[in-house]
Structures are given as C-alpha cells and as structure tokens.
Amino acid sequence: MRARTATAFAAALLAVGVGSAQPYFVSPAGDDANPGTLGKPFATPQRVQQAVRQKRGDVFLRGGTYYLCSPLVFTAEDSGTKASPIVFRNYEGEQPVISGGQRLLDLDWQPSAKGAFRAQVPADLQTEELFVNGERQVLARYPNFDPNVQYFGGCAADAISPERVAHWSDPTGGYFHAMHPALWGDFTWRIVGKNEKGELNLEGGWQNNRGGAAHEQIRFVEDVFEELDAPGEWFLDSKTHTLYFHPPVGLALRTAVIEATRLRTLIEFRGDEKNPVRWITLRGLVFRHAARTVMDTREPLLRSDWAIYRGGAVFFNGAEDCTLEDGFIDQVGGNAVFVSNYNRRIAIRGTRIAGAGASGICFVGDPRAARSPLFNYDQVQPLDAIDRTPGPRTNNYPADCLVGDCLITQTGRVEKQTAGIQIDLAQDITVRHCSIYDLPRAGINIGDGCWGGHVIEFCDVFDTVKETGDHGSFNSWGRDRFWRPNIDEVNAWVAQAPELPLLDAVKPIVLANNRWRCDHGWAIDLDDGSSNYVIRNNLCLRGGIKNREGYRRIVENNIVVDGGFDPHVWYAASGDVFRRNIVWTDYRPAHMPPPPWGADMDFNLIHVAGVAEGRPAARLQAQSGRDRHSLAGDARFLDPERGDYRVGAGSPALALGFVNFPMDRFGVQKPELKAVARAPVWARVGECASAVPSRDATPVLWLDARVRAIADEGERSAFGLPGVTGLLVLSVAPGSALSNLGLRENDVILSSDGSAVSDAASLLRCVPAWPTARPVVLRVSRDQRQLQFSLSPHFSP
C-alpha cells in the first residue's frame, strides 16, 4: 500500500508540474549520501537545506521523527521569492515530527525504591523533561501532581520548610516555584545547595517584572530525588547518569518509547532588516521536545508586569513573508512561536499549539525601538525628558503579521505569567478566528501601547485566568511614555500636553466580533494606561468589561451576559465612550472621579427579563451623569440557552441603535481544528452576580480618619491589592496626627504589626485610641506601592 501511495504521489507531482523546481525528499530512514529523491531520500533537514541552497525546490518530509542535534537555521541565503517560495512540507498522508530531543534506547530497567525503576543513560544526558509514549511526565515533586488542584497542579505551604528540607540529601539542581502574593504571575528559583544550617540556597525569582515575595501558601518544589514517590514521576541523577521513573499502572515500560528534551529552539529564521529571510513556508509539520526555558525568562518588557525569554520552539528574527501553517506544536517546554524584533508579514495559520510550557505565540520588538522607554512599574521620568515624537524610533519590531485559524490550548504548563498570544512593541498584528482556552493567565495579552494597529476578531477565548488573578481573557497594559502611577500627576501632564497619551498608541487597537468568557476575572480587561481601543461586537459570556485609566476607548455594541461595565480610576479627560451596549447590571465603578464620566455614555440597555417595555435606566444615569437615553427592559434574545444572543424584533436594544452581529463565526474554522476544538459553557443567568459577594463597606471612624473595608474584586483591582482585603482611607482630618504621619485619602491599610487588617473591627482592636499602648507598625498600599507608618505611644494629637 505504501509503495502504491508513493507512486501515486510522484505522478501527482508531475501532473501539477512541480516544474523547473526540483522536489527533494527526506526520511528518517534515508541517508544524507543519497540524492534526495523519492526512492533515495536524504536523512536530515540540514542536508536537504544544503541541497536547496544549490538548486531551489520544495522539500517533502516523510513520516517519522527527526531528532535534531542542533536547530535548523534559515538565513537570507535560504530565501525564496514571491513567485517561487521555498516550502518544507509533510509528504501527503504522513506526519513528520521535528524533535529537539533524543530517544533513549536500550534502557535496562531495574527495580528501585517506592515503586520506581532505574536505568543507566548516556553520560551527556541533561534534561528537565521526559516523554513516555509521547506524553510529558512529571518531574519528581512535592506535593504530588493533581490535575484537579487549581494552582500548579498541587501546592503546599511547607514546600521548603526546614522539616522537609532536612530529608533531602542533596537538592542541588531542584526548583522552587511560588506564585506572586497578588497572583499576578509566578516565580521560579533554582536550588543551588544547602548551607551548614540546612537552609536552601536559591537563585532566580526574576520571572515577574513586578517583583514580590513568594506566596506563603501557593508553592511547590520539583526535581528533588526524595520526592520521587508517585506514578508518572521521574528523576535524573546527572552524577551517576541514572534515570529513575515510577511508571503509571499498566505501562509496559520495557517497550515504551522514552524521549528526553535537548534543544530549546528547533527552527530559527535568522536575518535582519537589511538581510531578511524571505518567502519560506513550513507546512504540515509537528514540533516536539523543545526544552524548558523558565530560568531564562528574565528580560523585562517595558513597564508591563512581564519578563520574557526571547526565544521559542520556532523562532523568527529578521524575516519577511514567511509562514508556519497547518502544523502542530506539541508540549514544548517554553514559548511555542516567538516573533522577535524586525519581522514583516509573518503568518501563522491553521496551526494547533497545545501544552506549551510558556506562551503560545509571542510578537515582541526591540525595546530600543521605543522612545523614552522605562522598564519597571515604579520608574517615572519628568515631563521635559519625554521624547514628544510620535511612534517608534526604529523599524526593529514585528509588523503586519497574522495569526489565523489557530487552536491554542493548555499553555503555561511551566510558567504562569504567559498568554496564548502575547504582543509587545509591535504594530498591525491581526489575530483572527482563533480558539484559545485552558490557560493560567490571559488568552490574549497586549503589554503596551507601542504602536497599536492590532485587530483581534472572530476569536473564541475562554477558561482563562485559571491559576492567577486580577486579569482577563483579554488583558492589556498601556504604561507608555505618558503614564505614571499617580492619576493626578497624569491629569496635570495631559492638561499641559494633550498629545501625550497617543505618542505610543499611534493607531487604534480593535477588538471586534469575539466571544469571551472569564470565570476568574474580566472578559476584557484594559488595565493601567491602555489607550486608543475600539471594542465592538463582542459577546462576553462572563466577567464583564473593565476599563481602567486610559484615553480614547470606544466600547460599543457589545453584549455583557450576567455582568456589566466596570470603569476604574478614570482620568479627568479620558474621552471614553460606552454606548449601545447590552448589560445585565449597573455600572461597577471603583475609585472614579465625580460624574459626568468620559465623553459619551448613552443608549445602553440593562437587560431585565420579563420587562417588555423599556424604562429609563435611572441608576446608570445617576452613576455616570450621562445615559440620558439608556433603558432597562427585556432584550428579547433569540436563543440564549444555545449561545445565540441576537435580539429579536421589538427589542428595546434595536430602538437604541444596537445592531445584531453573527453568533456562529467565533473561533477556528478549519475543519480539522474545529473537530477537536471545544466551545465555552453557556452562561447561566445569575451565576456571576451570586458568585462573589461584596464585603460590608460601611464607613467607620478610626482615630482621625474615616475608613471602610475594600468591598470586592473590582476595588481590589483598582487599588492593586494582594486580595479583597484591607481598609480604604476615605478621609484624614487635616492637621491631625495621622495626617502629620503622612496617611492620605485613598491609602489602603493592609496590616497592623504584621497581622492582616481584614475589616474595621480588626483595626479597632489593634489600635482603639490615642495614645497607643505600644508602638504599632501599619503597612499601607499607595499607588500600588507599599509603605510603612509607625504609630508611637508618644505621638498623639
């Protein structure tokens, strides 16, 4: 049968006139001394690359696994042309696998302790990922992996307790992982030894650009021999070259295919603006066994919360008109695809990405292309030092690129500050018809306003923010040149220089015709400074839309099921628009200026089931100081139980100017991907409103100040807090002791003498009156920075 297929395929090649371009063939069973024909194929991608450089032609890879000893690097020398692109493709009906690993052969498994087996491996084997019959196994860890546990698949407060560490003979080379205290991401430290006191020596923790201590409860350790105690766990002793593995029940270990990672990058396009790699397509290929890169994730991305590793299993750097299509990037250890610095018209189409250790697809330019760049949340610069020239300084960034019809799932298996698609320092990136779900953080993340023009459309993004917090299925930051943590300072700057907010966000970013659901945050979360957005025709099944401070955001013709619009901390002249939307709830503001808000908020409908005639939305009017024409009434959805939220004839939404948009075009359209992609769970009315109750936020008098509890997740996000905790300072008496100490309105008191302040009663118990009985240290959050104030018994009014 295989011979007949090969003969038919060869005939097909002649029939279509592969023409003057000579076809080349590669097979794991071939030989690099062969001529590269169908009958006598080459053995390696590097050999066929040499042949193509001598005489251009398409490359057909036969099925099987190609274990690379080094990355396959394309340079300008390998370029094709628009009329004759170079194509590396799978042979019809076969699946070639490009592997950055190695297969471990002739393993002599012997019984070991705790149900494990051991075998000697090559002395040069160094790996942190093991695959058995194609599936990634669990590096020996504590606590044991449990897919039903929300964080890290298992976490424990005593992960590195002295009692546990005492049982480890030599944990050098192991890893300690912990979440950020505010759940904004995670950190990883490598264990470099134990000191004479039995304490761990650690290095790392640089994976998050906002910093912070290790979370006290959400933490775990891995790659420690003594923790090898559960089926599926493994450990490599590099000193004795011994591999230990605890096989799952039913695994035929002696006949299993055992593979280990080796390379971090499998395919690299290596060029630059002057000598780009052009017109090369990779089609129908599978990529596996790229190594973990968590300890290399340390490059800060301007003032976003991210640090990043500038690399991926497939790495584009200095390419034009190159394409990755109809592929599968399976369980790689770091980023699946990384498009770095100068690239133009890169397309990733029809590709599935699953189980990546970090992000799915990243577009990240050179920070030196930005004008007046800063790299940390707390960094600021004076107004007269800011370059006032709009746009980038150089062309060293990705632009005019496409991600189309891709299925991206279960990324962030190792690193949690990651996304399905990440965009920073780029322009005109289009993401279209993608299905993205099962992620620890955002489905799509845009880290800055540099330089806009992105279009996110017809995507289906859900089951996100599963291991982090204060985020959304779509998330963005815009801490650009104009941005400062203090709102009043930005208001003053923009009053002097109105052009400031759009110096970096020179083109609008469009989110249109998407479906979003986020059960642990917002469906759409425009965070610090995000500016120049158009959000139109989006169906938000759960989570709502949040606009934190920023400029010129137009939010119109969206449906927010069982939720609403959350305006947070707006600038005085934000220019924001919220109109012709259908929502379920009143606005949920946090730390907003007095009304009227924004430039235009009107013609919105609050859906109230059973209310046939629209009535004035009085509460919206009172909140926004606008919404003169907004109504409350039954939207008359056609079939919400099946996800069809178009409105029928007679709906008050239509009278307000709302326009129906398609409900059957979200996500992947390619038949092969559509067959395996899933859809979100339809929202049940009332589930969002009842899921997270608000705390009692009644103001109370404490010493010389009026305070109240932080009420809910919205206020937690607005004030950048580690949780729904603390007391908001509403006012401080002028000239009082607290005022003289420096306590201000809108400070948040987090703790007293190290004990969390959960409510007013706890603070009153600790400091009931002046003078204090003893010195008391208050920890306070201001503009998302933490300060300390000392109350002395001798310091009183």
C-alpha positions in Angstrom: 0.0 0.0 0.0 2.8 2.4 0.9 4.5 1.8 -2.5 1.3 2.5 -4.4 0.8 5.7 -2.4 4.3 6.8 -3.2 3.8 6.1 -6.9 0.5 8.0 -7.0 2.1 10.9 -5.2 5.0 11.0 -7.6 2.5 11.0 -10.5 0.6 13.9 -8.9 3.8 15.9 -8.7 4.4 15.5 -12.4 0.8 16.3 -13.2 0.8 19.6 -11.4 4.1 20.5 -13.0 6.2 21.0 -9.9 8.0 22.2 -12.9 11.5 23.6 -13.0 11.7 23.5 -9.2 13.2 20.2 -8.2 11.4 18.3 -5.4 13.5 16.9 -2.6 12.6 14.2 -0.2 13.7 13.5 3.4 13.1 10.4 5.6 14.4 9.3 9.0 15.2 6.0 7.2 17.1 7.8 4.5 20.8 8.6 4.1 22.4 12.0 3.7 24.7 10.4 1.0 21.5 9.8 -1.1 20.5 12.2 -3.9 17.3 13.2 -2.1 14.8 11.6 -4.5 11.6 9.9 -3.6 13.3 6.5 -3.8 16.5 7.6 -2.2 15.7 10.4 0.3 18.0 12.4 2.5 18.0 11.6 6.2 18.2 15.1 7.8 16.6 18.5 7.3 20.1 20.1 7.4 21.2 18.1 4.4 18.2 18.9 2.3 18.7 22.6 3.3 22.2 22.4 1.7 20.7 20.9 -1.4 18.0 23.6 -1.8 20.7 26.3 -1.5 22.4 24.7 -4.5 19.2 24.3 -6.6 15.8 25.6 -5.4 13.0 23.2 -4.9 10.2 22.2 -2.5 11.0 19.8 0.3 8.8 16.8 1.3 9.4 15.2 4.7 8.3 11.6 5.1 6.7 10.5 8.3 8.7 9.7 11.4 10.7 11.6 13.9 13.7 13.8 13.0 15.9 14.2 16.1 17.8 17.4 15.6 21.3 17.7 17.1 21.2 21.5 16.5 18.5 23.9 15.4 17.6 24.2 11.7 18.6 27.8 11.0 17.3 29.6 7.9 19.2 32.7 6.8 18.9 35.1 3.8 20.8 32.5 1.8 17.8 30.2 2.0 15.2 32.7 0.8 12.7 32.0 -1.9 10.7 34.6 -3.8 7.1 35.6 -4.1 6.8 33.7 -7.3 8.7 30.7 -6.0 8.6 30.4 -2.2 10.6 27.6 -0.6 8.2 25.1 1.1 9.1 22.5 3.6 6.0 20.3 3.9 4.8 16.9 5.0 4.6 14.1 2.5 0.9 13.5 1.7 -0.8 11.5 4.4 2.3 11.3 6.6 3.3 13.0 9.8 6.9 14.2 10.1 8.0 15.2 13.7 10.7 17.7 14.2 12.2 16.9 17.6 14.6 18.8 19.8 15.1 15.7 21.9 16.6 12.3 21.8 15.3 8.8 22.1 16.7 6.8 24.9 17.4 3.3 23.6 18.4 0.0 25.2 17.4 1.0 28.7 17.9 -1.8 31.2 15.2 -1.0 33.7 15.8 -2.4 37.2 13.5 -2.1 40.2 14.3 0.7 42.7 12.6 2.0 45.8 9.0 3.3 46.2 7.7 1.5 43.1 10.2 3.2 40.8 12.6 1.7 38.3 16.1 2.9 37.3 18.3 2.7 34.2 21.7 4.0 33.2 21.6 6.7 30.5 24.3 8.4 28.4 26.7 10.4 30.4 26.0 13.6 28.4 22.2 13.5 29.0 21.0 16.7 30.6 17.2 17.2 30.6 14.3 18.5 32.6 11.6 16.9 30.5 10.9 13.3 29.9 8.3 11.9 27.5 6.9 8.4 27.6 4.9 7.2 24.6 4.6 10.9 23.5 3.3 12.3 26.8 5.2 14.6 29.2 5.9 13.0 32.6 6.0 14.7 36.0 9.4 15.8 37.4 9.6 14.4 41.0 7.9 17.0 43.1 6.1 17.9 46.4 3.2 18.0 46.7 2.4 15.3 44.1 0.7 16.5 40.9 -3.1 16.5 40.9 -4.8 18.0 37.8 -7.8 18.9 39.9 -5.9 21.3 42.1 -6.2 24.9 40.9 -2.6 26.2 41.4 0.4 24.4 40.0 -1.5 21.1 40.0 -0.7 21.0 43.7 0.8 23.4 46.2 1.8 23.3 49.9 2.9 26.0 52.4 5.6 23.6 53.7 7.2 23.0 50.3 10.6 24.2 51.6 10.0 24.0 55.3 13.1 23.1 57.4 11.4 19.8 58.3 11.0 18.8 54.7 14.4 20.1 53.6 16.1 18.1 56.3 15.1 14.9 54.4 16.8 15.9 51.2 20.4 14.7 51.0 21.4 17.0 48.1 18.6 19.0 46.4 21.1 20.9 44.2 19.5 21.4 40.8 16.0 21.3 42.1 13.4 24.1 41.7 11.2 26.1 44.0 8.1 27.6 42.4 5.7 30.1 44.0 3.0 32.5 42.9 3.3 36.2 43.3 1.5 37.3 46.5 -1.1 39.2 44.4 -1.4 36.2 42.0 -0.1 38.4 39.1 2.2 35.6 38.0 4.8 33.2 39.4 8.5 33.0 40.3 11.0 30.1 40.0 14.2 29.7 41.9 16.9 27.1 41.2 18.2 25.3 44.3 22.0 25.7 44.3 22.6 23.9 47.6 22.1 23.7 51.3 24.1 25.7 53.9 25.5 24.4 57.1 22.2 25.2 58.9 20.3 23.0 56.4 18.8 26.1 54.7 18.4 26.2 50.9 20.5 28.4 48.8 18.4 29.8 45.9 19.0 31.8 42.7 16.3 33.2 40.4 12.9 34.8 41.1 13.3 37.2 38.1 10.4 35.9 36.0 8.0 38.6 37.0 8.6 42.3 36.3 6.5 43.5 39.3 8.6 41.6 41.9 7.3 40.5 45.3 7.8 37.8 47.9 7.0 34.2 47.3 3.4 33.4 48.1 3.2 31.8 51.5 0.8 29.0 50.6 0.9 28.6 46.8 4.3 27.0 46.2 5.9 23.6 45.3 9.3 22.0 44.7 10.4 19.7 41.9 13.4 17.8 40.7 14.3 16.6 44.2 15.1 12.8 44.4 13.5 12.2 47.7 10.1 13.4 46.3 10.0 10.6 43.7 7.0 8.8 45.2 4.1 8.8 42.7 3.2 7.2 39.4 4.4 9.2 36.4 7.2 10.9 38.4 10.8 10.8 37.3 14.3 12.0 38.3 17.6 12.1 36.6 20.8 11.8 38.7 23.3 13.5 36.5 26.2 12.5 38.8 25.6 8.7 38.4 23.8 9.0 35.0 20.8 7.2 36.4 17.3 7.8 35.3 14.6 6.9 37.8 10.9 6.5 36.7 7.8 5.5 38.6 5.7 4.0 35.7 1.9 4.5 35.8 -0.2 1.4 36.3 -0.5 -0.6 33.1 2.6 0.9 31.3 4.7 -1.6 29.5 8.0 0.1 30.5 10.4 -2.1 28.6 8.7 -1.4 25.3 7.7 2.2 25.9 9.2 5.0 23.8 11.3 7.1 26.1 12.4 10.6 24.9 14.2 13.5 26.6 14.4 17.1 25.6 17.7 18.6 24.5 17.3 21.8 22.3 15.4 25.0 23.3 14.8 26.0 19.6 14.0 23.7 16.8 13.6 26.1 13.8 15.2 29.6 13.6 14.7 32.2 10.9 17.9 34.3 11.4 18.1 37.6 9.5 17.7 41.3 10.0 16.2 44.4 8.3 18.9 44.7 5.7 19.2 40.9 5.0 15.9 39.3 5.9 14.9 35.7 5.4 12.2 35.7 2.8 9.4 33.5 1.4 9.9 30.3 3.3 6.9 28.2 4.4 6.7 25.4 6.9 3.6 23.3 6.2 2.1 20.3 7.9 4.9 19.6 10.4 4.8 18.5 14.0 7.2 20.1 16.5 8.1 18.4 19.8 10.6 18.1 22.6 11.8 21.7 22.9 13.4 22.2 26.4 12.1 24.3 29.3 13.3 27.9 29.4 11.9 29.1 32.7 15.2 30.2 34.2 15.9 32.3 31.1 12.7 34.3 31.5 14.2 37.5 32.8 14.0 40.2 30.1 11.6 43.0 31.3 9.1 44.2 28.8 8.9 48.0 29.3 6.6 48.7 32.3 4.3 45.7 31.9 4.2 43.0 34.6 6.0 40.6 32.3 9.5 39.3 31.9 10.1 37.1 28.9 12.5 34.7 27.3 13.2 35.9 23.8 13.0 32.5 22.1 10.7 29.7 21.1 10.5 26.3 19.5 10.0 28.2 16.2 11.9 31.5 16.3 11.5 34.3 13.8 14.1 37.1 13.9 14.5 39.2 10.8 12.1 37.5 8.4 9.6 38.7 5.7 6.7 36.9 4.1 7.4 33.6 5.9 4.7 31.2 7.0 4.0 28.5 9.5 0.8 26.7 8.6 -1.2 23.5 9.2 1.3 22.4 11.9 1.1 21.1 15.4 3.4 22.4 18.2 3.1 19.8 20.9 4.1 20.1 24.6 7.2 22.2 24.1 8.9 23.4 27.2 8.9 27.2 26.6 7.3 29.5 24.1 5.9 27.7 21.0 6.4 30.5 18.5 8.4 33.7 19.1 8.5 36.6 16.5 11.3 38.8 17.7 12.4 42.3 16.6 12.3 43.1 12.8 9.7 40.9 11.1 7.2 41.8 8.4 4.2 39.8 7.1 4.8 36.6 9.2 1.8 34.4 9.1 0.9 31.5 11.5 -2.2 29.8 10.0 -4.2 26.6 10.7 -1.8 25.6 13.4 -2.5 23.8 16.7 -0.5 24.6 19.8 -1.0 22.5 23.0 0.8 22.0 26.3 3.5 24.7 25.8 5.5 25.4 29.0 5.2 29.2 28.4 3.3 31.3 25.8 1.7 30.1 22.6 2.7 32.8 20.2 4.7 36.0 21.0 5.3 39.1 19.0 7.9 41.2 20.7 10.0 44.1 19.3 13.2 45.7 20.4 12.8 48.0 23.5 15.3 50.3 21.9 12.7 51.0 19.2 10.5 52.7 21.8 11.0 56.4 22.6 11.7 57.3 26.2 11.3 53.6 27.4 11.1 52.6 31.0 11.2 49.1 32.3 9.5 48.8 35.7 6.2 49.9 37.2 7.9 52.3 39.6 10.1 54.0 37.1 9.0 57.5 36.1 10.6 60.4 34.2 9.9 64.2 34.2 7.7 65.6 31.6 10.5 67.7 30.0 12.6 64.5 29.5 10.0 62.7 27.4 10.6 62.5 23.6 7.5 64.1 22.1 7.9 62.4 18.6 5.1 60.0 17.9 5.7 56.4 17.1 8.8 54.2 17.1 12.5 55.2 16.8 13.4 52.3 14.5 11.8 49.6 12.5 13.1 46.8 14.7 9.8 45.3 15.7 7.2 42.9 14.2 4.5 44.4 12.0 1.8 43.4 9.5 1.7 39.8 10.9 -1.2 37.4 11.1 -2.3 34.6 13.4 -5.2 33.0 11.7 -7.4 30.0 12.4 -5.2 28.6 15.2 -6.2 26.4 18.1 -4.1 27.3 21.3 -4.8 25.4 24.5 -3.2 24.4 27.8 -0.2 26.8 27.5 1.6 28.0 30.6 2.3 24.4 31.9 5.5 25.6 33.5 5.3 29.4 33.6 2.1 31.2 34.7 2.9 34.8 33.6 2.2 33.8 30.0 -0.6 34.0 27.4 -2.0 32.2 24.4 -0.9 35.2 22.3 1.4 37.9 23.6 2.0 41.2 21.8 4.6 43.9 22.9 6.4 46.5 20.9 4.7 45.7 17.7 2.3 47.1 15.1 -0.6 45.9 13.0 -0.8 42.3 14.3 -4.0 40.6 13.3 -5.4 37.7 15.3 -8.4 36.2 13.5 -10.6 33.1 14.1 -8.5 31.6 16.9 -9.8 29.4 19.7 -7.8 29.9 22.9 -8.6 28.2 26.2 -7.4 26.4 29.3 -4.7 28.9 30.3 -3.3 30.1 33.6 -3.5 33.8 32.6 -4.8 35.8 29.7 -5.8 34.2 26.4 -4.5 37.3 24.5 -2.3 39.9 26.2 -1.1 43.2 24.8 1.6 44.6 27.1 1.9 48.2 25.9 0.5 50.8 23.5 3.5 50.6 21.2 2.3 51.0 18.5 -1.2 49.8 18.0 -3.0 48.9 14.8 -3.7 45.4 16.1 -7.0 43.7 15.2 -8.4 40.9 17.3 -11.5 39.5 15.6 -13.8 36.4 15.5 -11.8 34.7 18.3 -13.2 32.4 21.0 -11.3 32.8 24.2 -12.4 31.2 27.5 -11.3 29.2 30.5 -8.5 31.6 31.2 -7.0 33.2 34.4 -7.2 29.7 35.9 -4.1 30.0 38.1 -3.7 33.7 38.6 -5.9 36.7 39.5 -6.8 40.4 38.7 -6.7 39.7 34.9 -9.0 38.9 32.0 -9.4 36.6 29.0 -8.1 39.7 27.1 -5.7 41.8 29.1 -3.7 44.9 28.2 -1.4 47.5 29.8 -0.5 50.9 28.4 2.2 52.2 30.8 3.6 54.2 27.9 5.5 57.5 27.9 2.7 59.5 29.4 1.9 57.1 32.3 2.6 57.5 36.0 1.1 55.5 38.9 -0.4 58.7 40.3 -3.6 59.7 38.5 -3.5 63.4 39.5 0.0 63.7 38.0 -1.1 62.3 34.7 -4.1 64.6 34.6 -1.8 67.6 35.1 0.6 66.5 32.4 -2.1 65.9 29.8 -3.7 69.3 30.6 -0.3 70.7 29.6 0.4 68.4 26.7 -2.8 66.8 25.3 -0.8 64.8 22.7 0.9 62.7 25.3 -1.4 59.7 25.6 -1.2 58.7 21.9 2.5 59.2 21.3 3.0 55.4 21.5 -0.6 54.2 20.8 -0.5 55.9 17.4 -3.1 53.5 15.9 -6.3 52.2 17.4 -6.4 48.6 18.7 -9.6 46.9 17.6 -11.4 44.0 19.4 -14.4 43.0 17.2 -16.8 40.1 16.8 -15.1 37.9 19.5 -16.6 35.7 22.2 -15.0 35.9 25.7 -15.6 34.1 29.0 -13.6 34.5 32.1 -14.7 32.9 35.4 -11.8 34.4 37.5 -11.6 37.9 36.3 -12.9 40.1 33.4 -13.8 39.0 29.9 -12.0 42.1 28.6 -9.6 43.9 31.0 -8.0 47.2 29.8 -5.6 47.8 32.6 -3.1 50.6 33.6 -3.0 53.2 30.8 -4.5 51.2 28.0 -5.4 53.8 25.4 -6.8 54.1 21.8 -9.1 51.0 21.8 -12.2 50.2 19.8 -14.2 47.4 21.4 -17.2 46.5 19.3 -19.5 43.5 18.7 -18.1 41.3 21.5 -20.1 38.7 23.3 -18.9 38.5 26.9 -20.4 35.4 28.5 -19.0 36.0 31.9 -16.6 38.5 33.5 -17.7 41.9 32.1 -15.6 44.6 30.6 -13.2 46.7 32.7 -11.6 49.9 31.6 -9.0 51.2 34.0 -7.4 54.6 33.4 -6.6 55.3 29.8 -7.6 57.5 26.9 -9.9 57.3 24.0 -11.6 53.8 24.5 -14.7 53.3 22.4 -16.9 50.5 23.8 -20.0 50.0 21.7 -22.5 47.3 20.5 -21.3 44.6 22.9 -23.3 42.1 25.0 -22.2 41.5 28.5 -24.1 38.5 29.8 -24.9 38.5 33.5 -22.4 41.3 34.1 -21.7 44.9 33.2 -19.2 47.6 32.7 -16.5 48.3 35.3 -15.0 51.8 35.0 -12.0 52.1 37.3 -9.8 55.1 38.1 -10.5 57.2 35.0 -8.6 60.3 34.0 -10.3 63.6 34.1 -10.2 64.0 30.3 -10.3 60.3 29.3 -12.5 60.7 26.3 -14.1 57.3 26.9 -17.2 56.2 25.1 -19.7 53.5 26.3 -22.8 53.3 24.1 -25.3 50.9 22.6 -24.3 48.0 24.7 -26.5 45.4 26.4 -25.6 44.7 30.0 -27.2 42.9 33.0 -26.1 45.1 35.8 -25.5 48.7 36.9 -22.0 50.1 36.4 -19.5 48.7 38.9 -17.2 51.7 39.4 -14.0 51.8 41.5 -12.2 54.9 42.6 -13.9 57.0 39.9 -14.0 60.8 39.6 -17.3 62.6 40.1 -19.7 62.4 37.2 -20.1 63.1 34.3 -17.8 60.3 33.2 -16.0 60.1 29.9 -17.1 61.7 26.7 -20.2 59.7 25.8 -22.2 57.1 27.8 -25.6 56.6 26.4 -28.1 54.4 24.5 -27.3 51.3 26.6 -29.8 48.7 27.7 -29.9 46.9 31.0 -31.5 43.5 30.3 -34.3 42.8 32.7 -36.1 39.6 31.8 -39.9 40.0 31.6 -40.0 43.8 31.4 -41.5 44.2 27.9 -41.4 48.0 27.7 -38.1 49.8 28.2 -38.0 52.2 31.1 -35.3 54.8 31.9 -32.1 53.3 33.4 -32.2 55.7 36.3 -29.3 54.1 38.2 -27.0 54.3 35.2 -27.9 58.0 34.8 -27.2 58.7 38.4 -23.8 56.8 38.3 -22.4 58.2 35.1 -24.1 61.6 34.9 -24.9 60.6 31.3 -27.0 57.8 29.9 -29.9 60.1 29.2 -31.5 57.7 26.7 -30.4 54.4 28.2 -33.1 51.9 29.2 -33.9 48.9 31.3 -36.0 46.1 29.7 -36.1 42.7 28.2 -33.6 42.4 25.3 -35.6 39.6 23.7 -32.7 37.3 22.9 -33.4 34.7 20.3 -31.9 31.5 21.8 -29.5 32.3 24.8 -29.6 28.7 26.0 -27.7 27.7 22.9 -25.4 30.8 22.9 -27.4 32.9 20.4 -27.7 36.4 21.9 -29.0 38.2 18.9 -32.1 40.2 19.7 -35.5 39.7 18.1 -37.9 42.2 16.6 -39.3 44.6 19.1 -36.3 44.6 21.3 -35.6 47.9 23.0 -32.0 47.4 22.2 -32.8 47.9 18.5 -34.6 51.1 19.2 -31.4 52.3 21.0 -29.3 51.6 17.9 -27.9 48.2 18.8 -27.1 46.1 15.7 -27.1 42.3 15.8 -23.8 40.6 15.0 -23.0 36.9 14.0 -23.0 34.3 16.7 -21.7 31.4 14.6 -18.3 32.7 13.4 -16.3 32.6 16.6 -13.1 30.6 16.8 -11.4 28.2 14.4 -12.9 27.5 11.0 -10.5 24.9 9.6 -12.5 21.6 9.7 -9.6 19.6 11.2 -9.3 22.0 14.1 -13.0 22.7 14.5 -13.5 18.9 15.0 -11.3 18.9 18.1 -11.9 22.4 19.5 -14.5 22.9 22.2 -16.8 25.8 23.0 -17.3 27.6 26.3 -20.0 26.7 28.7 -23.0 29.0 28.1 -23.6 31.4 31.0 -26.5 30.7 33.4 -28.2 33.9 34.4 -27.4 34.8 38.0 -24.2 32.8 38.3 -21.9 35.7 38.1 -23.8 38.0 40.4 -24.1 35.3 43.1 -20.5 34.0 42.8 -18.6 36.7 44.6 -20.4 38.6 47.4 -19.3 42.0 48.3 -18.0 42.7 51.8 -19.5 45.2 54.2 -18.1 48.5 53.2 -19.9 50.7 55.8 -17.6 53.7 56.7 -16.4 53.8 60.3 -14.4 56.4 62.3 -10.9 55.3 63.3 -8.8 57.8 65.3 -8.6 60.8 63.0 -9.7 59.0 59.8 -12.8 57.6 58.2 -12.2 54.1 56.8 -14.1 51.3 55.2 -13.4 47.8 54.0 -12.3 47.1 50.4 -15.6 45.8 49.0 -14.9 43.4 46.1 -12.7 42.2 43.3 -13.2 45.4 41.4 -11.8 47.5 44.2 -9.0 45.0 44.8 -8.0 45.5 41.1 -8.5 49.3 41.2 -6.1 49.7 44.1 -3.7 46.9 43.0 -4.1 44.8 46.2 -3.0 41.3 47.0 -6.6 40.3 47.7 -10.0 41.5 48.7 -8.6 42.8 52.0 -7.6 45.9 53.8 -9.3 49.2 54.8 -9.6 52.1 52.4 -8.9 55.5 53.9 -11.8 57.8 52.9 -10.5 61.0 54.7 -8.0 62.1 57.2 -8.6 65.1 59.4 -6.3 68.0 58.3 -3.5 68.7 60.9 -4.2 65.5 62.8 -1.6 63.1 64.0 -2.4 60.6 61.2 -2.2 63.5 58.6 1.2 64.5 60.1 2.4 61.0 59.8 1.6 61.1 56.1 -1.5 58.9 55.9 -3.6 60.1 52.9 -7.0 59.7 51.4 -7.2 56.6 49.1 -4.4 54.8 51.0 -5.3 51.2 51.9 -4.3 49.9 55.3 -3.2 46.2 54.8 -1.8 45.1 58.1 -1.1 46.2 61.7 2.1 44.7 63.3 2.2 42.1 60.6 -1.4 40.9 61.1 -3.7 41.4 58.1 -6.4 44.0 58.6 -9.4 42.2 57.2 -12.1 44.7 58.4 -12.6 47.8 60.6 -13.1 45.7 63.7 -9.7 44.1 63.4 -8.0 47.6 63.2 -10.1 48.9 66.1 -9.0 46.0 68.2 -5.3 46.7 67.5 -5.4 50.5 67.7 -8.5 51.5 69.5 -7.5 55.0 70.6 -4.8 57.6 71.1 -2.3 57.3 72.6 -1.4 53.8 71.5 -0.4 51.4 74.3 2.7 50.4 72.4 4.4 51.1 69.1 2.3 49.9 66.1 3.6 49.5 62.5 1.0 49.9 59.8 1.6 48.6 56.3 -0.2 50.7 53.7 -0.6 50.4 49.9 -0.5 53.7 48.0 -0.5 53.8 44.2 0.3 50.1 44.3 3.4 50.7 46.4 3.7 49.5 50.0 4.7 51.9 52.7 5.1 51.7 56.5 3.9 54.1 59.2 4.9 53.8 62.9 2.4 54.9 65.5 4.2 55.7 68.7 2.7 55.8 72.2 4.3 59.3 72.5 2.8 60.5 69.2 -0.7 61.7 69.7 -2.9 64.6 68.8 
